[in-house]
Amino acid sequence: MCQKKCLKYVFLILLVSSAPSMAAGYFDDNKTQEPPGTDADITFAQQLWTSMEEAKLVGSNATDLKPFLGAAPPHGWILELASQPLLMSNHNGFLVVKKNYNGDDLTVEDVAQDRKKYLKSYTVMYQRKAGYDEDNKNWFWAKYQTSGALFRAKMKGEEVKLAGRLVKGKTRNRNTACLYCHSSAGGGDYIFYPNIELP
């Protein structure tokens, strides 16, 4: 199991390092089927944040988890990982939350001693009802600031909030961002961690 995990981490690092940057021109092309960050995406992301807060998965009262070395941009150098079903609007969807920690020469011990200092973002994937995005296992993606506000990025010259289908292409081989990377996860479930299994 350890060998399998290590190989997946190495593959993920190589894959992400070869992918386009989310911060610079990642969305500035004509390949996307539709832009993320629609009003519906933003509303759902806000509702999702509230539900995650109530479950103590994010926010100031979040349960402390076991930090570990992630080392795979655009996620944190150190991560904490939570996964569970979460009820949203009469749908019990599966949720994966990454707490992303960054800092100079950051260690697991640093994070354990002062999570608030090093926590930079939450990246979330939530499996919505059938029909949301059948091409990509119906995953909804979002990147939150520690306050719960959504991160933003440029897309075709416009600033969009990072929530929704990040980022669905006109065809599957033109997906970018979260979809581009996670579609290569073993097992076809878009989850890189073999210890996490969908119900």
C-alpha positions in Angstrom: 0.0 0.0 0.0 2.8 2.4 0.9 4.5 1.8 -2.5 1.2 2.4 -4.3 0.7 5.7 -2.5 4.3 6.8 -3.1 4.0 6.1 -6.8 0.7 8.0 -7.0 2.3 11.0 -5.3 5.2 11.0 -7.7 2.9 10.8 -10.7 0.8 13.6 -9.3 3.8 15.9 -8.8 5.0 15.2 -12.4 1.6 15.7 -13.9 0.9 19.0 -12.1 4.3 20.4 -12.8 3.7 19.8 -16.5 0.2 21.3 -16.5 -0.5 24.9 -17.4 -0.4 27.3 -14.4 -3.7 28.3 -12.8 -2.4 31.7 -12.0 -1.2 32.7 -15.4 -3.3 32.2 -18.5 -4.8 28.9 -17.4 -8.3 29.8 -18.5 -7.4 32.1 -21.4 -8.3 29.9 -24.3 -11.2 28.9 -26.4 -11.3 25.3 -25.4 -13.9 25.6 -22.6 -17.4 24.4 -22.9 -18.7 27.0 -20.5 -17.0 29.2 -17.9 -17.1 28.2 -14.3 -18.1 30.7 -11.6 -21.7 31.2 -12.8 -24.3 32.6 -10.4 -25.5 29.1 -9.7 -22.0 27.9 -9.0 -21.3 30.7 -6.6 -24.6 30.1 -4.8 -24.0 26.4 -4.4 -20.4 27.0 -3.3 -21.7 29.4 -0.5 -24.2 26.8 0.6 -21.5 24.1 0.5 -19.2 26.3 2.7 -22.0 26.7 5.3 -22.6 22.9 5.4 -18.9 22.2 5.8 -18.7 24.7 8.6 -21.6 23.1 10.4 -19.8 19.7 10.0 -16.6 21.3 11.4 -14.6 20.6 8.3 -13.7 24.2 7.5 -13.5 27.5 9.3 -12.4 28.6 12.8 -14.0 25.6 14.5 -12.8 23.0 12.1 -11.6 19.7 13.6 -7.8 19.4 13.5 -6.6 16.5 11.4 -3.3 14.8 10.8 -1.0 17.0 8.6 1.2 15.3 6.0 3.6 16.2 3.2 1.6 17.0 0.0 4.2 18.8 -2.1 1.9 19.0 -5.2 1.0 22.5 -6.5 -1.5 24.0 -6.7 -2.3 22.4 -3.4 -0.3 23.0 -0.2 3.2 21.9 0.6 1.6 20.4 3.8 -2.0 19.1 3.7 -4.8 17.9 5.9 -7.4 15.7 4.2 -11.0 15.0 5.1 -13.6 12.9 3.3 -17.2 11.9 4.1 -20.7 12.0 2.7 -22.4 15.5 3.2 -26.1 16.2 3.0 -26.8 19.1 0.6 -30.4 19.9 -0.5 -31.7 16.4 0.0 -28.6 14.9 -1.7 -26.0 13.0 0.3 -23.0 13.6 -1.9 -19.4 12.5 -1.2 -17.0 15.3 -0.2 -13.2 15.6 -0.2 -11.7 18.6 1.5 -8.0 19.6 1.4 -6.6 22.1 3.8 -3.6 23.7 2.1 -0.7 24.9 4.2 2.3 26.8 2.8 5.3 28.7 4.2 9.1 28.9 3.9 10.7 25.5 4.7 7.4 24.4 6.2 7.2 21.1 8.1 4.5 19.0 9.4 5.5 19.9 12.9 5.2 23.7 12.1 1.6 23.1 10.9 0.7 21.1 14.0 1.9 23.9 16.2 0.2 26.7 14.4 -2.4 25.8 11.8 -3.9 29.3 11.6 -0.5 30.8 10.6 0.1 28.5 7.6 -3.4 27.7 6.3 -3.7 29.4 2.9 -6.8 27.8 1.3 -9.3 25.0 1.1 -9.7 23.0 -2.1 -13.0 21.0 -2.3 -14.6 18.4 -4.5 -18.2 17.4 -3.9 -20.1 14.8 -5.9 -23.4 16.3 -7.0 -26.6 14.6 -8.2 -26.5 12.5 -11.4 -26.9 14.9 -14.4 -24.7 17.7 -13.1 -21.6 16.6 -15.1 -21.9 13.0 -16.2 -18.7 13.3 -18.3 -16.7 13.8 -15.1 -18.4 11.8 -12.4 -20.6 14.8 -11.4 -17.9 16.5 -9.3 -18.3 20.1 -8.3 -15.0 21.9 -7.6 -14.2 25.0 -5.5 -11.2 26.8 -4.1 -11.9 28.9 -0.9 -9.9 31.4 1.0 -9.7 30.7 4.7 -12.5 33.2 5.2 -14.8 31.2 3.0 -14.6 33.6 0.1 -13.9 32.1 -3.3 -10.6 32.5 -5.1 -10.7 34.2 -8.5 -8.8 33.7 -11.7 -8.7 35.2 -15.2 -10.6 33.5 -18.0 -10.8 35.0 -21.5 -10.0 38.4 -20.0 -12.7 38.1 -17.4 -12.2 37.5 -13.7 -14.2 34.4 -12.5 -14.7 32.8 -9.1 -13.2 29.3 -8.8 -16.3 27.2 -8.4 -18.2 24.8 -10.6 -16.8 22.6 -13.4 -13.1 23.5 -13.2 -12.6 23.6 -16.1 -14.7 21.6 -18.5 -13.6 21.6 -22.1 -15.6 21.4 -25.3 -14.4 17.8 -25.4 -13.0 15.7 -22.5 -9.4 15.9 -23.8 -9.7 19.7 -23.5 -10.5 19.7 -19.8 -8.1 21.9 -17.8 -7.4 22.7 -14.1 -9.0 20.3 -11.6 -10.7 18.1 -14.2 -7.5 17.8 -16.2 -5.4 16.6 -13.3 -7.9 14.5 -11.4 -9.2 12.6 -14.4 -5.8 10.8 -14.3 -6.4 9.4 -10.8 -6.3 5.6 -10.7 -9.7 3.9 -10.5 -11.5 6.5 -12.5 -13.0 8.2 -9.5 -11.0 11.4 -9.7 -9.5 10.8 -6.2 -5.7 10.3 -5.9 -5.8 8.8 -2.4 -6.3 5.0 -2.4 -7.5 5.1 1.2 -10.5 7.1 0.1 -13.2 5.0 -1.5 -16.6 6.3 -2.7 -19.6 4.7 -1.0 
